[in-house]
């Protein structure tokens, strides 16, 4: 394989395929993809997502394949429009309740500055210790999940020092 062929092969977008998808369904999706792509080029991804969902394509994985968007983006667009509920990932706001513990951790996560990260970790640590005193492992786990979320959000925002504050707390627990 030549270098040019290798580069072309490596730069092709990855198709998200689900193990449970049957072949017939996939071939129909592939046929419809060409039509959908040419029509969709003139619209924003958000508009494309909403149009597909409203036309009856409710499987997020199918929407992702058709418009080449991240699954988290598709789900967040649909959730903001009130079309789906219960979706949570790294970038979901902590103000929205995910479970019974969410109310304890509401507005705790901050990483705008190193000092804000330290304050956030202090709050997380107090909650972690509170749940430890109660013998509530699930509450402690939620504290650790929030610290990991802070670490990752800071890291992917280019805030290495702020991310390190969360990393140090996680390493100690």
C-alpha positions as CSV (number, residue, x, y, z in Angstrom):
1,X,0.0,0.0,0.0
2,X,1.4,3.4,-1.0
3,X,1.7,6.3,1.5
4,X,-1.1,8.1,-0.3
5,X,-3.4,5.1,-0.1
6,X,-2.6,4.7,3.6
7,X,-3.3,8.4,4.3
8,X,-6.7,8.2,2.4
9,X,-7.6,5.0,4.3
10,X,-6.7,6.5,7.7
11,X,-8.6,9.7,7.1
12,X,-11.9,8.1,6.3
13,X,-14.5,8.8,9.0
14,X,-15.2,5.9,11.3
15,X,-18.7,4.5,11.0
16,X,-20.4,3.7,14.3
17,X,-21.9,0.3,14.0
18,X,-23.8,-1.5,16.6
19,X,-23.4,-5.2,17.2
20,X,-27.1,-5.7,17.3
21,X,-27.9,-4.0,14.0
22,X,-28.9,-6.4,11.3
23,X,-27.5,-6.3,7.8
24,X,-30.7,-5.5,6.0
25,X,-31.2,-2.4,8.2
26,X,-27.6,-1.3,7.6
27,X,-27.9,-1.6,3.8
28,X,-31.1,0.5,3.9
29,X,-29.3,3.1,6.0
30,X,-26.4,3.2,3.6
31,X,-28.8,3.8,0.6
32,X,-30.6,6.5,2.5
33,X,-27.3,8.1,3.6
34,X,-26.5,9.4,0.1
35,X,-29.9,11.1,-0.3
36,X,-29.8,12.4,3.3
37,X,-26.3,13.8,3.0
38,X,-27.0,15.7,-0.2
39,X,-30.1,17.3,1.2
40,X,-28.6,17.9,4.6
41,X,-25.5,19.8,3.4
42,X,-27.5,23.0,3.3
43,X,-28.7,22.6,6.9
44,X,-27.0,22.8,10.3
45,X,-26.3,19.6,12.1
46,X,-28.8,20.5,14.8
47,X,-31.5,21.0,12.1
48,X,-30.5,17.7,10.5
49,X,-30.8,15.9,13.9
50,X,-34.2,17.3,14.6
51,X,-35.5,16.7,11.1
52,X,-34.4,13.0,11.2
53,X,-35.9,12.5,14.6
54,X,-39.2,14.1,13.6
55,X,-39.3,11.9,10.5
56,X,-39.2,8.8,12.6
57,X,-35.5,8.0,13.0
58,X,-35.4,7.8,16.7
59,X,-32.3,5.6,17.2
60,X,-29.4,7.9,18.1
61,X,-26.9,5.6,16.5
62,X,-28.7,5.8,13.1
63,X,-28.8,9.6,13.4
64,X,-25.0,9.6,14.2
65,X,-24.2,7.5,11.2
66,X,-26.3,9.6,8.9
67,X,-25.0,13.0,9.8
68,X,-21.5,12.2,11.1
69,X,-21.9,13.8,14.5
70,X,-20.8,12.7,18.0
71,X,-23.4,10.6,19.8
72,X,-23.2,13.0,22.8
73,X,-24.0,16.0,20.6
74,X,-27.0,14.2,19.0
75,X,-28.3,13.2,22.4
76,X,-27.8,16.6,23.9
77,X,-29.7,18.3,21.0
78,X,-32.6,15.9,21.3
79,X,-32.6,16.3,25.1
80,X,-32.6,20.2,24.9
81,X,-35.5,20.0,22.6
82,X,-37.4,17.8,25.0
83,X,-37.5,14.8,22.6
84,X,-35.6,12.4,24.9
85,X,-34.8,12.4,28.6
86,X,-32.3,10.7,30.9
87,X,-29.1,11.3,28.8
88,X,-25.9,12.0,30.8
89,X,-22.3,12.1,29.8
90,X,-19.1,14.0,30.6
91,X,-20.5,17.3,29.3
92,X,-24.0,17.1,30.8
93,X,-24.6,19.9,33.3
94,X,-24.4,18.9,37.0
95,X,-27.4,21.1,37.6
96,X,-29.7,18.4,36.0
97,X,-30.5,15.5,38.4
98,X,-29.0,12.2,37.3
99,X,-29.8,10.3,40.5
100,X,-30.7,10.8,44.2
101,X,-27.2,12.1,45.0
102,X,-27.3,14.8,42.4
103,X,-28.9,17.3,44.7
104,X,-25.9,17.1,47.1
105,X,-23.5,17.9,44.3
106,X,-25.4,20.6,42.5
107,X,-23.2,23.6,41.6
108,X,-20.2,22.0,43.3
109,X,-18.1,21.5,40.2
110,X,-15.9,24.5,39.2
111,X,-12.6,24.7,37.4
112,X,-12.4,28.3,35.9
113,X,-9.3,28.9,37.9
114,X,-6.9,26.8,40.1
115,X,-8.5,28.4,43.2
116,X,-12.0,27.5,41.9
117,X,-10.8,23.9,41.4
118,X,-9.4,23.8,44.9
119,X,-12.7,25.0,46.3
120,X,-14.6,22.5,44.3
121,X,-12.4,19.7,45.5
122,X,-12.9,20.8,49.1
123,X,-16.6,20.6,48.7
124,X,-16.3,17.2,47.0
125,X,-14.1,16.0,49.8
126,X,-16.6,17.1,52.5
127,X,-19.3,15.3,50.7
128,X,-17.1,12.2,50.3
129,X,-16.3,12.2,54.0
130,X,-20.0,12.7,54.9
131,X,-21.0,9.7,52.9
132,X,-18.1,7.7,54.3
133,X,-19.4,8.4,57.9
134,X,-22.8,7.2,56.8
135,X,-21.3,4.1,55.3
136,X,-22.8,5.1,51.9
137,X,-20.5,3.7,49.2
138,X,-22.8,4.9,46.4
139,X,-22.5,8.5,47.7
140,X,-18.7,8.2,47.9
141,X,-18.7,6.9,44.4
142,X,-20.8,9.8,43.2
143,X,-18.2,12.2,44.8
144,X,-15.4,10.4,42.9
145,X,-17.4,10.5,39.6
146,X,-17.8,14.3,40.0
147,X,-14.1,14.7,40.7
148,X,-13.3,12.6,37.6
149,X,-15.7,14.8,35.6
150,X,-14.0,17.9,36.9
151,X,-10.6,16.5,36.0
152,X,-11.7,15.5,32.5
153,X,-13.6,18.7,31.7
154,X,-10.6,20.9,32.9
155,X,-8.2,18.7,30.9
156,X,-10.2,18.9,27.7
157,X,-10.6,22.7,28.2
158,X,-6.8,23.0,28.2
159,X,-6.6,23.7,31.9
160,X,-3.9,21.4,33.0
161,X,-3.3,22.9,36.4
162,X,-6.9,22.9,37.3
163,X,-7.2,19.3,36.1
164,X,-4.3,18.3,38.3
165,X,-6.1,19.6,41.4
166,X,-8.8,17.0,40.7
167,X,-6.3,14.3,39.8
168,X,-4.4,14.7,43.1
169,X,-7.7,14.3,45.1
170,X,-8.6,11.2,43.1
171,X,-5.2,9.6,43.6
172,X,-5.6,10.1,47.3
173,X,-9.0,8.4,47.4
